[in-house]
Amino acid sequence: MDISNGHGLETIHPEDVLLVCPIEGIYLAARALLKAGDQIVVPCPAYQSLFEVGKSIGCTVQMWNFEDKADTGEIGFNIDTLRKLVTSKTKLIVANFPHNPTGALVSQDEWSELIELCRLHDCYLFSDEMYRGLEHEAGTKLPAACQLYDNAISLSGVSKTLNLPGLRIGWLVTKNPNILHALQHLKDYTTICPPAPSEILALMGLRQQEAILARNKHTIEVNLAALECFIKRNRSTFEYSKPKAGSTVFIKVLNEDAYEFSERLVKEAGIMLLPSQVFLDTEKHVNRVRVGVGRKNVPEILDRLDEYLSH
Ligand SMILES: Cc1ncc(COP(=O)(O)O)c(C=O)c1O
């Protein structure tokens, strides 16, 4: 009940839910659904394990590349591009909205189209919804995939929206009892059950989620405004891509390799930005860094970065 409240999971019952450590959920789902030779489609860039676990099983991984929308300065994923990648051989589509690292979000209509595409090709949908709830505009929160499609698994947890990553508490939700059974069976070989102290602390967080979420969204709003000003001041070094949701922004680095820049930054200024190479499994090189905007001290870090860049 505490999970369904505030997560819009009204049609979900306790027997549809498996408590997991969030990243464990990605591993269990891939192990439960996939075998060597299967084709899967994964957003690119992506949180590494969303493509690496499938790859390690021996699947063919097709990348659904992000696109820059030149007219709006936004970054997004095009459903028509996805449509071209999905065939009758596709076993699984991975979605991650709100998306890490780009902050992209599809519209409600695009989300329905994506679900219909899964239905049409009878493939599984793994929907990583770790950042769901951190949308920047009212009315843009998508329904959880597990409520719309029986062959979908939704992953969520307390790490991002409630700022409680240390508890290692998340959950997989699916209305397909066969999938849930396979997940439960595999979990016997990973963690068996969640740590009880973390469960209690997560419950306390979930019961205060409205207040915590409101505070987090305010922090992100303040940080995004500071970041936009910072980019304007440093427009010869960076280019902004406006996020729609989440607590990450994926900005272009203009004059230096993003990896080398990030390495230099962490060594010389003690500031960590994640270079695009961390999120890619492709030859395609996008020269970007991910900036986290979920922490309170972002304006202070941006001031330090300003100072470092001015030397
Ligand atoms: C998209 C996404 N999914 C899953 C996870 C895993 O969450 P956790 O670190 O809480 O296990 C992360 C963590 O950064 C993430 O960004």
The ligand as an SDF file (V2000), in Angstrom:
LIG
                    3D

 16 16  0  0  0  0  0  0  0  0999 V2000
   18.2750    4.8460  -14.4280 C   0  0  0  0  0  0  0  0  0  0  0  0
   18.7560    4.1510  -13.1870 C   0  0  0  0  0  0  0  0  0  0  0  0
   18.2810    2.9430  -12.8970 N   0  0  0  0  0  0  0  0  0  0  0  0
   18.6740    2.2630  -11.8070 C   0  0  0  0  0  0  0  0  0  0  0  0
   19.6110    2.8000  -10.9530 C   0  0  0  0  0  0  0  0  0  0  0  0
   20.0480    1.9960   -9.7630 C   0  0  0  0  0  0  0  0  0  0  0  0
   19.6680    2.6020   -8.5730 O   0  0  0  0  0  0  0  0  0  0  0  0
   20.4440    2.2570   -7.2270 P   0  0  0  0  0  0  0  0  0  0  0  0
   21.8060    2.8650   -7.3420 O   0  0  0  0  0  0  0  0  0  0  0  0
   19.6320    2.8750   -6.1570 O   0  0  0  0  0  0  0  0  0  0  0  0
   20.5460    0.7650   -7.1150 O   0  0  0  0  0  0  0  0  0  0  0  0
   20.1550    4.0660  -11.2260 C   0  0  0  0  0  0  0  0  0  0  0  0
   21.1800    4.6620  -10.3460 C   0  0  0  0  0  0  0  0  0  0  0  0
   21.8190    5.6420  -10.6280 O   0  0  0  0  0  0  0  0  0  0  0  0
   19.7130    4.7540  -12.3780 C   0  0  0  0  0  0  0  0  0  0  0  0
   20.1920    5.9650  -12.6960 O   0  0  0  0  0  0  0  0  0  0  0  0
  1  2  1  0
  2  3  1  0
  2 15  2  0
  3  4  2  0
  4  5  1  0
  5  6  1  0
  5 12  2  0
  6  7  1  0
  7  8  1  0
  8  9  2  0
  8 10  1  0
  8 11  1  0
 12 13  1  0
 12 15  1  0
 13 14  2  0
 15 16  1  0
M  END
$$$$
